[in-house]
Amino acid sequence: MKGLLATINMAKMLLTLFGLLILHQDVVEATYTMNETCAYYTGYIANPTNCQGWGACEDGVLKATGNCSDGFLYDSKKGICNYASKVQCGTSAQNICEHSDDNTLVAQPSDCTQYCYCKNKTIMGCTECPNNQLFNPTLGTCVNTYTCPADSICRLIPNNEFAGAETCGNYLRCLDGSGTEGTCKNGFFNALTGKCQSTNPCSTVSTNTLPPDTSICSGYRETSAPQYFADDSTCYGYYTCDSTTGTGIWRSCPYTLNFDGTSSTCVQANQVKCLKNRCANINLSFVTDPSSSCQKYYYCSGGQQSTTSTSCPTNAPYFDEVLQACVPTVPSYPICT
């Protein structure tokens, strides 16, 4: 454990030298969250909702996050903070002037340092902000500090790196923000090690699905958007509903994540208390007993948790699920409260 903590602390020190500021761990909404990306990749990644942000992934878990200094953006291709003028970090392609008024300035979707002039629903031209500034579309001007979005898992990962694909055991080769899926010549790709191996690393990924539910959508509140409800059978499954009389269709959270019924999102397993089998759909050897205030843990084997939980010793009475060890002080994860 000392080696793991030393490695993380040393990494944070090195990142600080590149203009990075260590922040608290955060969970964000995007096409791929950093939590989800960490299930497919080990190393440093970009923050999908903040072009200045980065995250550190290890063992399928988001261990730390931070921001580059003003004037810098996180360069996912090189894995460092770089001058904003040298980094392309943007949203998905779209006709940015289609829904804009004439004679307005809008953000350039592929480059947060640029803005474009719209007229007759058409881009008339784009200009780069001076002095490594970023364009804030709300203010309509270039500023020193602004959070601009990015998307796609390969836009978060350095060039020529390999990440796990949504098909567990396959890989994505990332290049210039796009990924090409492939398979190992012999065996399976392990996203946690970044290497091919002979044994299947996906043994704890649930392949079971639940049938449609005709009653769960009764809790649907009238809106135009789909809503999500926990399946009451697993920690990682949920149903999607589009009306009060509709049929709920079952879905699974990405590998390593659990469903949070309060926020209706998939989150890290330690962010939500689930009293069902917590060893399914996760890559851990031990998991917290959610009814013990993090003073007990279960052993995982083949995606199933042990029938009884084990108490931590008196000199280290709390179980830290991220560190996979008993520790002297209670962790701050929501599952411990």
C-alpha positions as CSV (number, residue, x, y, z in Angstrom):
1,M,0.0,0.0,0.0
2,K,2.9,2.4,0.8
3,G,4.2,1.9,-2.7
4,L,0.7,2.7,-4.2
5,L,0.4,5.9,-2.1
6,A,4.0,6.9,-2.9
7,T,3.3,6.4,-6.7
8,I,0.1,8.6,-6.5
9,N,1.8,11.3,-4.5
10,M,4.8,11.4,-6.8
11,A,2.5,11.7,-9.8
12,K,0.8,14.6,-8.2
13,M,4.1,16.3,-7.6
14,L,5.2,15.8,-11.2
15,L,1.9,17.2,-12.5
16,T,2.3,20.3,-10.3
17,L,5.5,21.0,-12.2
18,F,3.4,21.2,-15.4
19,G,1.1,23.9,-14.0
20,L,-1.5,21.5,-12.6
21,L,-3.5,22.2,-9.4
22,I,-4.7,19.2,-7.4
23,L,-8.4,19.3,-6.7
24,H,-10.8,17.0,-4.9
25,Q,-12.3,14.1,-6.8
26,D,-15.4,15.0,-8.8
27,V,-18.1,13.2,-10.7
28,V,-19.3,14.9,-13.9
29,E,-21.9,14.4,-16.6
30,A,-20.8,13.9,-20.2
31,T,-20.7,11.4,-23.1
32,Y,-18.0,9.6,-21.1
33,T,-17.4,10.7,-17.5
34,M,-13.9,10.4,-16.1
35,N,-15.2,7.7,-13.8
36,E,-16.4,5.7,-16.9
37,T,-13.1,6.4,-18.8
38,C,-11.1,5.0,-15.9
39,A,-12.9,1.7,-16.3
40,Y,-11.3,1.4,-19.8
41,Y,-7.8,3.0,-19.3
42,T,-5.0,3.4,-16.8
43,G,-3.0,6.7,-16.7
44,Y,-3.8,10.4,-17.1
45,I,-6.9,11.5,-19.0
46,A,-8.7,14.7,-19.9
47,N,-11.8,16.0,-18.1
48,P,-14.7,15.7,-20.6
49,T,-16.5,18.8,-19.3
50,N,-13.5,21.0,-18.6
51,C,-10.7,21.5,-21.1
52,Q,-8.4,22.6,-18.4
53,G,-9.1,19.5,-16.3
54,W,-7.3,16.2,-16.0
55,G,-7.8,13.0,-14.1
56,A,-5.6,10.1,-12.9
57,C,-6.9,6.6,-13.4
58,E,-5.5,3.5,-11.6
59,D,-7.0,0.0,-11.2
60,G,-10.2,1.1,-12.9
61,V,-10.8,3.9,-10.4
62,L,-10.5,7.7,-10.6
63,K,-7.8,8.4,-8.0
64,A,-7.4,12.2,-8.4
65,T,-8.4,15.2,-10.5
66,G,-7.0,18.7,-11.1
67,N,-6.9,21.7,-13.4
68,C,-4.2,23.3,-15.5
69,S,-3.3,26.9,-14.7
70,D,-4.9,29.8,-16.4
71,G,-3.7,30.1,-20.0
72,F,-3.2,26.4,-20.3
73,L,-5.4,23.5,-21.4
74,Y,-4.9,19.8,-20.8
75,D,-3.3,18.3,-23.9
76,S,-4.8,14.8,-24.0
77,K,-2.6,13.9,-27.0
78,K,0.6,14.6,-25.1
79,G,-0.6,14.0,-21.5
80,I,0.5,17.5,-20.2
81,C,-0.8,21.0,-19.6
82,N,0.0,23.0,-22.8
83,Y,-0.6,26.5,-24.0
84,A,-4.3,27.0,-24.9
85,S,-3.3,28.0,-28.5
86,K,-1.7,24.6,-29.0
87,V,-4.5,22.5,-27.8
88,Q,-7.7,21.5,-29.6
89,C,-10.4,20.7,-27.1
90,G,-14.0,21.1,-28.2
91,T,-17.5,19.7,-28.5
92,S,-18.9,17.4,-31.1
93,A,-19.2,18.8,-34.6
94,Q,-22.4,20.8,-35.3
95,N,-23.7,23.6,-37.4
96,I,-23.0,26.3,-34.8
97,C,-24.8,29.1,-36.6
98,E,-28.0,27.2,-37.4
99,H,-29.8,28.3,-34.3
100,S,-27.9,31.6,-33.7
101,D,-29.1,35.1,-34.4
102,D,-27.5,37.2,-37.1
103,N,-24.4,39.3,-36.2
104,T,-23.6,37.1,-33.2
105,L,-20.3,35.5,-32.0
106,V,-20.4,31.8,-31.2
107,A,-17.8,29.4,-29.9
108,Q,-15.9,27.3,-32.5
109,P,-16.9,23.7,-31.7
110,S,-13.5,22.2,-32.3
111,D,-11.3,24.8,-30.7
112,C,-12.1,26.6,-27.4
113,T,-9.6,29.3,-28.2
114,Q,-11.6,30.5,-31.2
115,Y,-14.9,32.2,-31.9
116,C,-16.9,32.6,-35.1
117,Y,-19.1,35.3,-36.6
118,C,-22.6,34.2,-37.7
119,K,-24.8,35.8,-40.4
120,N,-27.7,34.3,-42.3
121,K,-27.3,31.1,-40.3
122,T,-23.8,30.7,-41.8
123,I,-20.3,30.9,-40.4
124,M,-18.7,34.0,-42.0
125,G,-15.3,33.4,-40.4
126,C,-13.5,32.4,-37.2
127,T,-10.9,34.3,-35.1
128,E,-8.5,33.1,-32.4
129,C,-8.5,34.7,-29.0
130,P,-5.3,36.6,-28.1
131,N,-2.8,35.6,-25.3
132,N,-4.0,32.0,-25.0
133,Q,-7.4,33.1,-23.8
134,L,-10.6,31.1,-24.2
135,F,-13.9,32.2,-25.7
136,N,-16.8,32.4,-23.3
137,P,-20.0,32.1,-25.4
138,T,-22.2,33.4,-22.6
139,L,-20.2,36.6,-22.3
140,G,-19.4,36.7,-26.0
141,T,-15.8,37.6,-25.3
142,C,-12.4,36.0,-24.7
143,V,-11.4,35.4,-21.1
144,N,-8.6,34.0,-19.1
145,T,-10.7,31.3,-17.4
146,Y,-13.5,29.3,-18.9
147,T,-14.8,25.8,-18.7
148,C,-15.3,24.4,-22.2
149,P,-16.6,20.9,-22.9
150,A,-15.1,17.9,-24.7
151,D,-16.5,14.5,-25.6
152,S,-15.6,11.0,-26.8
153,I,-13.4,8.6,-24.8
154,C,-10.5,8.9,-27.2
155,R,-10.5,12.7,-26.9
156,L,-9.6,12.1,-23.3
157,I,-6.6,9.8,-23.9
158,P,-3.1,10.4,-25.3
159,N,-2.3,9.5,-29.0
160,N,-1.3,6.0,-29.8
161,E,-2.5,4.7,-26.5
162,F,-4.9,1.7,-26.1
163,A,-8.1,1.8,-24.1
164,G,-10.7,-0.8,-23.3
165,A,-13.6,-0.9,-25.7
166,E,-17.2,-1.1,-24.7
167,T,-17.0,-4.8,-25.7
168,C,-15.0,-6.1,-22.8
169,G,-11.9,-7.9,-23.9
170,N,-11.5,-5.7,-27.0
171,Y,-9.4,-2.5,-27.3
172,L,-9.6,0.9,-28.9
173,R,-6.5,2.4,-30.5
174,C,-6.8,6.2,-29.9
175,L,-5.5,8.6,-32.5
176,D,-6.4,12.3,-32.9
177,G,-9.5,11.9,-30.8
178,S,-10.9,8.9,-32.6
179,G,-10.7,5.2,-31.7
180,T,-10.5,2.1,-33.9
181,E,-11.7,-1.1,-32.2
182,G,-9.6,-4.3,-32.4
183,T,-9.0,-7.6,-30.7
184,C,-5.8,-9.2,-29.4
185,K,-4.2,-11.8,-31.8
186,N,-4.1,-14.2,-28.8
187,G,-6.4,-13.7,-25.8
188,F,-8.1,-10.7,-24.4
189,F,-7.3,-7.0,-23.8
190,N,-7.1,-6.0,-20.1
191,A,-8.0,-2.3,-19.8
192,L,-6.5,-2.1,-16.3
193,T,-3.1,-3.2,-17.4
194,G,-3.2,-2.0,-21.0
195,K,-2.0,-5.4,-22.3
196,C,-3.3,-8.6,-23.9
197,Q,-3.5,-11.7,-21.8
198,S,-4.6,-15.3,-22.2
199,T,-7.3,-15.3,-19.5
200,N,-10.6,-13.4,-19.8
201,P,-10.5,-10.3,-17.6
202,C,-14.2,-9.9,-18.0
203,S,-15.3,-12.6,-15.7
204,T,-17.0,-10.2,-13.3
205,V,-18.8,-8.3,-16.1
206,S,-22.4,-9.3,-15.9
207,T,-23.8,-10.7,-19.1
208,N,-27.3,-11.2,-17.6
209,T,-30.1,-8.9,-18.5
210,L,-33.5,-8.5,-16.9
211,P,-36.7,-8.6,-18.9
212,P,-38.8,-5.5,-19.6
213,D,-40.9,-4.3,-16.6
214,T,-44.4,-3.2,-17.2
215,S,-45.0,-1.6,-13.8
216,I,-41.8,0.3,-13.0
217,C,-42.6,3.3,-15.2
218,S,-45.6,4.2,-12.9
219,G,-43.2,6.5,-11.1
220,Y,-42.5,8.5,-14.3
221,R,-43.0,12.2,-14.0
222,E,-44.5,14.0,-17.0
223,T,-41.6,15.5,-18.9
224,S,-40.3,15.2,-22.5
225,A,-37.1,13.3,-21.4
226,P,-36.6,9.7,-20.5
227,Q,-36.3,8.8,-16.9
228,Y,-34.3,6.1,-15.1
229,F,-35.2,3.8,-12.2
230,A,-33.1,1.2,-10.3
231,D,-33.9,-2.4,-11.1
232,D,-34.1,-3.5,-7.4
233,S,-32.2,-6.7,-8.3
234,T,-28.6,-5.5,-8.9
235,C,-26.4,-2.6,-8.0
236,Y,-25.5,-1.7,-11.6
237,G,-28.8,-2.1,-13.5
238,Y,-31.6,0.3,-14.2
239,Y,-34.7,0.7,-16.4
240,T,-35.4,3.5,-18.9
241,C,-39.0,4.9,-19.1
242,D,-40.6,7.4,-21.5
243,S,-44.1,7.5,-20.1
244,T,-46.2,6.4,-17.1
245,T,-47.8,3.7,-19.1
246,G,-44.7,2.6,-21.0
247,T,-42.6,-0.5,-20.5
248,G,-39.3,-0.2,-18.7
249,I,-36.3,-1.4,-20.7
250,W,-33.4,-2.7,-18.7
251,R,-29.9,-1.3,-19.1
252,S,-26.5,-1.8,-17.3
253,C,-24.1,0.8,-16.1
254,P,-20.6,0.6,-17.6
255,Y,-18.1,-1.8,-16.0
256,T,-17.0,-0.8,-12.5
257,L,-20.0,1.6,-12.0
258,N,-23.2,1.4,-10.0
259,F,-26.5,3.0,-10.5
260,D,-27.5,5.9,-8.2
261,G,-31.3,6.2,-8.0
262,T,-31.1,9.6,-6.4
263,S,-29.2,11.3,-9.2
264,S,-30.4,8.7,-11.9
265,T,-26.8,8.3,-13.1
266,C,-24.0,5.7,-13.1
267,V,-21.4,6.5,-10.5
268,Q,-18.4,5.0,-8.8
269,A,-19.4,2.1,-6.6
270,N,-18.3,3.9,-3.4
271,Q,-20.6,6.8,-4.1
272,V,-23.8,5.0,-3.4
273,K,-25.1,2.5,-0.8
274,C,-26.3,-0.7,-2.4
275,L,-27.3,-3.6,-0.2
276,K,-27.3,-6.2,-3.0
277,N,-24.3,-8.1,-4.5
278,R,-21.6,-5.4,-4.8
279,C,-19.0,-7.7,-6.3
280,A,-20.8,-7.9,-9.7
281,N,-19.7,-5.7,-12.6
282,I,-16.6,-4.5,-10.7
283,N,-12.9,-5.3,-10.7
284,L,-12.3,-5.4,-7.0
285,S,-11.1,-8.3,-4.7
286,F,-12.9,-6.7,-1.6
287,V,-15.9,-4.4,-1.3
288,T,-17.3,-2.4,1.5
289,D,-20.2,-3.8,3.6
290,P,-22.5,-0.8,3.1
291,S,-24.4,-1.4,6.3
292,S,-21.2,-1.2,8.5
293,S,-20.2,2.4,8.1
294,C,-17.1,1.1,6.3
295,Q,-15.9,-1.0,9.3
296,K,-16.5,-4.3,7.4
297,Y,-15.8,-5.7,4.0
298,Y,-16.8,-8.6,1.7
299,Y,-14.5,-10.9,-0.3
300,C,-15.3,-11.1,-4.0
301,S,-15.0,-14.3,-6.0
302,G,-16.3,-14.8,-9.5
303,G,-18.5,-11.7,-9.3
304,Q,-20.1,-12.9,-6.1
305,Q,-19.6,-11.4,-2.6
306,S,-19.0,-13.7,0.4
307,T,-22.0,-14.6,2.5
308,T,-20.7,-12.7,5.6
309,S,-18.5,-9.6,6.0
310,T,-15.3,-9.3,7.9
311,S,-14.4,-6.6,10.4
312,C,-11.3,-4.5,10.2
313,P,-8.8,-4.8,13.1
314,T,-8.9,-2.3,16.0
315,N,-5.7,-0.5,15.0
316,A,-7.2,0.1,11.5
317,P,-10.9,-0.1,12.0
318,Y,-12.2,1.3,8.6
319,F,-12.1,-0.3,5.2
320,D,-11.1,1.9,2.2
321,E,-12.5,0.4,-0.9
322,V,-10.3,2.4,-3.3
323,L,-7.1,1.4,-1.4
324,Q,-8.4,-2.1,-0.8
325,A,-7.1,-2.0,2.7
326,C,-8.2,-1.3,6.3
327,V,-7.1,2.2,7.4
328,P,-7.0,4.2,10.7
329,T,-9.4,6.9,9.7
330,V,-12.9,6.7,8.2
331,P,-12.9,7.3,4.4
332,S,-15.0,10.2,3.0
333,Y,-16.9,8.1,0.5
334,P,-20.7,8.4,0.7
335,I,-21.0,4.6,1.2
336,C,-19.3,5.2,4.6
337,T,-21.9,7.6,5.9
